[in-house]
């Protein structure tokens, strides 16, 4: 399959990898959604997480609301650590 690479895709979609894994699973399994439920769950979890990060940053006046690609691993680790302390 020939994809036109969207150079902004990763910057705009922090869950691009999870989204692509879901599509790949569907392609590999004859579009049987049931077989790919774990991929869909992972993608939904990712979207919820980065939505929360964006809302938190917006509320605190941090721009950009969605962190830059090179900051995301660090921010994810900080949020996970913070969640573990609750």
One Martini backbone bead per residue (centre of mass of N, CA, C, O) as a GRO file, in nm:
protein
   86
    1UNK     BB    1   0.096   0.037   0.023
    2UNK     BB    2   0.050   0.377  -0.061
    3UNK     BB    3   0.182   0.643   0.124
    4UNK     BB    4   0.132   0.959   0.217
    5UNK     BB    5   0.341   1.155   0.388
    6UNK     BB    6   0.271   1.313   0.689
    7UNK     BB    7   0.474   1.530   0.853
    8UNK     BB    8   0.244   1.617   1.081
    9UNK     BB    9   0.117   1.366   1.210
   10UNK     BB   10   0.284   1.328   1.475
   11UNK     BB   11   0.236   1.613   1.588
   12UNK     BB   12  -0.094   1.590   1.576
   13UNK     BB   13  -0.058   1.264   1.656
   14UNK     BB   14   0.022   1.087   1.942
   15UNK     BB   15  -0.143   0.809   1.813
   16UNK     BB   16  -0.027   0.697   1.544
   17UNK     BB   17   0.080   0.417   1.613
   18UNK     BB   18  -0.193   0.302   1.719
   19UNK     BB   19  -0.350   0.352   1.462
   20UNK     BB   20  -0.174   0.182   1.269
   21UNK     BB   21  -0.212  -0.084   1.425
   22UNK     BB   22  -0.514  -0.106   1.378
   23UNK     BB   23  -0.507  -0.111   1.070
   24UNK     BB   24  -0.320  -0.355   1.044
   25UNK     BB   25  -0.502  -0.555   1.185
   26UNK     BB   26  -0.735  -0.536   0.990
   27UNK     BB   27  -0.577  -0.621   0.739
   28UNK     BB   28  -0.479  -0.906   0.870
   29UNK     BB   29  -0.815  -0.972   0.958
   30UNK     BB   30  -1.043  -0.894   0.756
   31UNK     BB   31  -1.193  -0.673   0.931
   32UNK     BB   32  -1.192  -0.793   1.230
   33UNK     BB   33  -1.268  -0.627   1.510
   34UNK     BB   34  -1.242  -0.838   1.738
   35UNK     BB   35  -0.927  -0.899   1.684
   36UNK     BB   36  -0.866  -0.565   1.752
   37UNK     BB   37  -0.950  -0.460   2.037
   38UNK     BB   38  -0.676  -0.402   2.174
   39UNK     BB   39  -0.597  -0.175   1.978
   40UNK     BB   40  -0.840   0.008   2.034
   41UNK     BB   41  -0.790   0.043   2.336
   42UNK     BB   42  -0.511   0.170   2.310
   43UNK     BB   43  -0.602   0.414   2.143
   44UNK     BB   44  -0.809   0.527   2.345
   45UNK     BB   45  -0.610   0.566   2.578
   46UNK     BB   46  -0.428   0.761   2.431
   47UNK     BB   47  -0.638   0.982   2.370
   48UNK     BB   48  -0.715   1.036   2.663
   49UNK     BB   49  -0.441   1.116   2.770
   50UNK     BB   50  -0.379   1.358   2.566
   51UNK     BB   51  -0.636   1.512   2.640
   52UNK     BB   52  -0.559   1.562   2.934
   53UNK     BB   53  -0.298   1.710   2.884
   54UNK     BB   54  -0.421   1.941   2.717
   55UNK     BB   55  -0.618   2.043   2.934
   56UNK     BB   56  -0.407   2.101   3.152
   57UNK     BB   57  -0.237   2.301   2.986
   58UNK     BB   58  -0.459   2.502   2.927
   59UNK     BB   59  -0.533   2.565   3.227
   60UNK     BB   60  -0.212   2.658   3.271
   61UNK     BB   61  -0.102   2.808   2.998
   62UNK     BB   62   0.025   2.591   2.808
   63UNK     BB   63   0.242   2.623   2.527
   64UNK     BB   64   0.149   2.384   2.382
   65UNK     BB   65  -0.103   2.171   2.451
   66UNK     BB   66   0.055   1.989   2.266
   67UNK     BB   67   0.325   1.838   2.284
   68UNK     BB   68   0.609   1.791   2.168
   69UNK     BB   69   0.752   1.514   2.051
   70UNK     BB   70   1.026   1.541   2.231
   71UNK     BB   71   0.837   1.557   2.516
   72UNK     BB   72   0.640   1.307   2.558
   73UNK     BB   73   0.793   1.096   2.726
   74UNK     BB   74   0.840   1.275   2.973
   75UNK     BB   75   0.541   1.345   3.028
   76UNK     BB   76   0.439   1.059   3.059
   77UNK     BB   77   0.618   0.986   3.301
   78UNK     BB   78   0.509   1.207   3.491
   79UNK     BB   79   0.212   1.114   3.494
   80UNK     BB   80   0.260   0.826   3.593
   81UNK     BB   81   0.393   0.906   3.857
   82UNK     BB   82   0.159   1.077   3.965
   83UNK     BB   83  -0.053   0.844   3.963
   84UNK     BB   84   0.110   0.659   4.169
   85UNK     BB   85   0.069   0.882   4.416
   86UNK     BB   86  -0.258   0.861   4.463
   0.00000   0.00000   0.00000
